[in-house]
Amino acid sequence: MTALLPTHAFALLEAARERGDPLADAAAQQPRAFAVLEHAPEPGSPLAQMLASIDPAGAWLDDDTLRRGGELLHRTGPLALVALASGSLLEGYADPRGNKPLAMTGQLERRAYRRLQETARFLLLVCAPGGMRAGHGAGWRACVRVRLVHGRVRNLLRASGRWSSAWGEPANMHDTVGTLMMFTVFMLEGLERLGVAVEPLEAERYYRLFRYVGHVLGIDDTVLPIDLDHARRTTASIRAHRPPPDDDSRALTHALLHAPVHDAASVPERLLGVALRSALVGGAHLVLAPELVAALQIPPTPTRHLLRLARPLCAAWDRIGHHRRTRAWAVRSGERMWRAYVDYGLRDQPPPFAAPDDLQGRSRAEPGGRSVG
């Protein structure tokens, strides 16, 4: 069993529920803030101040880690996508305090499959070679844009009069730490449950890359885990003190699992969607803890047995990715798979990581709470 954080460290993490991101909040209020991001911001502007607070990558990780940290995502290809969609994201929805911004913006329930594809694109950009080079890398710029989106969401929720102080600050720093754990510790656990043998150095490189992602997203050093062991203890503490999933957790889970069918635009897409839905549900049974599967009311499916039987095939693919003669091929193939999935899913769509202009949803914890639409 993984050890928990020391008492003082956990107190800092809990206090982060009341901490937002003032720099991002101010920058997000600028007219055309997201358009300005594509060019040099005006000196002294809130956006310029936010960007100035971000260290260059070299202050956080060496060039080798910057280059190789994302290879794990690529070499595991479709297995990483299953770990993300059937494990990491669903467990992220389980926190009844952290899921309120998603429920109230309506972004997930209304556009669940697009949100999955946007998340996949975010990981693809971050893990690409050079993706996190400060100021230029596509992953770095995506992180800055996501940080601004969170600022816009906080401003909307505060102004709505609907936000409960019992949930802490909207999209607070504790929740951002939880999101970072979702992309790292949750992902690593999911891969291992699918039959992937992640080497310690590979896992540490992967986390070190995402630690810098956390810095760019605005996480303060006092609560940003310094290494993978610290991240695992942070995750264990979050889980130990997380309230049971609520109705918003279950609604968000249902929206994601059924999105491949719900969002299908043609009969062939619907048939493919049925297969994808079955795979997502089966993957959840394999990746998530049984008690969480029950609490999220994820239905049983025969696919879970097929996926268990397929673990030797997953392990065989993993061995190809480990072997020195085939590793480079596995990394290239996995990256192409991720890119094809993202490009197909986001075709003919507005630019990703768009900031909402209003609140189109409603939390079930609000009076009369039902999803709008």
N, C-alpha and C positions, 0 to 999 in steps of 0.2 A: 504494500500500500504506500502510495506517495505521501511524503510528509507535507504538512501544511506550512503556511508562512508563519514566522514568529509573530507574536501578538502585536508588536509595534508596527511591523510591516503590513499586517492585515488592517490595522487601524488606519494607516495611510491610504490603503486601497479603498476602504469603506468611505473615508472622507472624500475620496475622489468622486463620489456620487453627487456631491454638491459643487463640483468644479466643471465649468464649461470650457470654452476656448474664446476669450474676449477678442483676441487678434482676428480670428476667423469670423467672429460675429460682426465685427466692425467692417472687415473687408467685404463680407457678403452683402452689406447694405449699400456699398458703392454702386452708383449707376453703371451698368454694363461691366460689372466686376469680372464676369466669366469671359467676356470678350477681351477685356484688357489683359487677362492672363496670357493670351497668345502673343502679347507684345511686352515691352518694358513698362512696368507701372510707373506712375508719376512719383518722383522722389518725395518721401515723407508721407505718402498716402497710406491708409490702413493696409492695403495689399502689399505695398513695398515693405512695411514694417513686419508683416507676417512672413514674407519671404526672407527677410534679413535674419529672422529668428531661427531659420533652418540651417543646420550645419551641412557642409559638403560631405559626400559619402566617405571620403578618405579619413574624416575624423572619427568614423564609427566602424569601418571595416576595411580590410586590405583589398587590393585589386583582385587577388585570387578568389576571395570569398564573394566579392562583388560579381565576378565572372561566373563562378561555379555554384553559387548559392541556390540558384533557381533550377539547376539541372534535375533535381529530384522530381519536381513537378512535371518536367518534360519526359524524363525517361519512364515514369510510371503511367503516362498517357491516360487512357480511359479509366484506369483504376483510380487515379487522382480525382477525376471528374465524379466518379461514384462516391468517393470519400467526401468530396465537397457537398454534392447535392443531397446524398442520403444520410450524411452524418453531420458534418460541420454546421451547415446552415440550419438544419432542423434542431440541433442542440442549441444553437444560438437563439432560436425563437422560443426556447423553453423558459427563459427568464421573464417572469411577468412584469418586472420593472423595466427591463431593457427593451422589450418589444413594443412599447407604447408609441414611439415615433413612427415605426413601420405601420402600425395599425391606424394611426390617426392621419398620416399623410395619404393612406390608401394606395401607396405605390406598389406594395407587394401583392395584395389581394387582387387588384385590378390588372396588374401586369406582371404576374408571378414569373412566368417563363422568361420574359425579357430581363427581369432582375437577375435571374440565375445566369443568363448569358452575359449580362453586364459584369457580374461578379467574376465569371470565368475570364472575361476580357481583362479585367483589372489584374487578376493573377498572371495572365499571360504577359501583360506589359511589364509588370513588376519583375517577373522571373526571366525575362529576355536578357541576353547578354548586354550589359550596359544600360539596362532599363532604368536603373536607379541612379544614374549619374546626375548629380545636382544641376538643375537648370535646363538640361538638354534631354535626358532620358525620358522616353514616353511613359514609363512606369512612375517616375518621379513627378511628372506633370499630372498624371492621373491621380496620384495621392493628394497633390495640392488642390486639384479640382474637387475631389471627394471631401476634403477638409472644408472647402467653401460651401459645398452642398450641405454639410452638417451645420455650418453656421447659418445658412438660410433656413434650415428646418428649425433650429433653436429659436430664431427670431420669430418665425411663424407661430410656433407653439406657445411661446411666451405671450405673444400679442392676442392669441385666440381666446384667452380667459378660460380655456378648457383643461389646461394642464394642472395636474395635482402635485402639490409639493411633496406628497408621500413617495413620489417616483424619483425624487432628486431633481437635478437639472436635466432638461431635455438633452438627449444625445450626449450624456456627460462623459467625463474622462474614464470612469470605471467601466462604462459600456464600451468605450473605445479599446480599453485593455482587453475586455472580453472578446471583442471582434478580432483583435490580434491573436488571442489564444485560439480562436475559432480557425484561423488560417494556419496556425502552426501546430500546437499540441493536439487539437481535435483532428486535424488532417493527418498527422503522423500516426495517431492511434487508429484512425480509420484505415489507413494503408496497411498497417500491421495486421488488422483483423481481416483484411482481404487477402492476406498471404504474402505481403511485401516485406522483405527483410531490409530494413533501413539501417545502414551502418552508422555508428555513433558520430563519426566525423562528418558524414553526409548530412545527418540530422542537425548537427550543430551549425554547419555552414548555412543550411536552410533557415534556421532560426536567426542567425546573425544578420542575414539579409533582411528578414522581416522585422528585426529589432530596429533597423534603420527606417524601415517603412513606418513603424510606430512613431519614431521621432518626427518624421515628415508629417504624419497625421496629427501631431500636436500633443502626444503623450509626454507628460513631464517625467524627468529622470527619476523622481522619487518613487514612481509606481511602475516604471518600465523595466521588466525583468532583464537582468544583465546577461543571462545565458539560458540554455535550454532547461537545465535543472531548476533554476529559479522560475522559469515559465511553467514547468510542470507543477511546482509547489503553488504557484499562483492559481493555476487551473484547479488544483485540488481544493484550495480554499474557496474559490468561487462556487464550485459544485457543492461543497459542504454547507454553505450558507445560502444557497439559492432556494427561494420558495418554490413550491410545486408549480408546474405549468398551469396557466389559466385558460380561459376561453379564447383570448387573443392568441395564445400559443397554438392552440388546436386549430383555430381558423387559418392562421398563417401556414401551418403545416399542411392542412388540407389543400390550401390554394396552391402551394408549390407542387405537391404530389400529383394533383389533378391537372396542373397547367398544360402538360403536353397534349391532353385531349381537349381541354377547354379552349385553348388558343389555336387549335388546328383550323386551317382555312380551306381544306379540301379533304376528300375521302382518303386519298393516300396518306396525307398528313395525319388524319385521324387514326388510321390503322397503325401508323408508326407511333403515334401518341399513346395508343393503348399499350403497345409493347414497352415504351419508355416508362409509362406510369407503373407498370408491373415491375420493371427493373428498379425504379426508384423505391417503391414500397419494399421489395425484397431486399434491396441494399440496406434500407433502414433497419430491418430486422437483424441483419448481419453485423452492422457497424455500431448501432446504438445499444446502450445498456437496456436489458429487457424491461426494467421498471420505467424507463423513459419512453420506450415504445408504447407501453400500456397507458402512461399518463397523457401522451399525445394522441391517444386513440388511433394509432396507425393500424389498419386492418391486416389480418393475416393474408398471406398469398403463397401459393405453391412455389413461386419464383424464389422465395428465400431458401428452399431446399436445393434448387438448381444452382443457386449462387454458392452455397456451401460445397456442393459437389465440384464446382468450378474452381475452388481454391487452388488445387494442384496446377491448373492451367495458369492461374494468376502467378503462382510461384515460379512457374517455368518462364513466363514473360519477364518476371523480375530477375531471374538468373541471366537472361539475355542482356538486361540493362546493367548488370554488375560486371559481366565479363569484359576484360580490357579490349578484346577484338571487336566486340559488338556494341559496346556502350555508346559510342558516338552515333551509331546508326539508330539505337533506341531513343536517344535524346532527340535526334532530328525527326524521327517518325512521330514521337509523342508530341513534339511542338507543332508539327503539321496537323496532327489530329485536333489539338486544341484550337489552332487557328482556323481550321475548316469548320469546326463546330461554332465558333464565335462568328465567323464571317457569314455562314449560312443563317444563323439565328438572328443576326442583327441587320440582315439585308433590307434595304429600302426602309430603314427605320431612322428616326431622328438621332442626332448625335448622342452617344451614351453619357452616363453620369450627369443627366440633366437635373437641374434644381427645380423643385416644385414651386409653383406660383401661389398655391393655396392648399388647404387641407381638404382632401377628398374622401377621407375615411373617418371612422369613429371607433374608438376603443369600446369593447364590451364592458369595460370597467366604468365607463361614463354613465350617467343617468340616461336610461333609454338607449343604451349603447347597442347599435346595430350598424353593420357596414353600410355606407351610403352606396346606392346604386342597385 
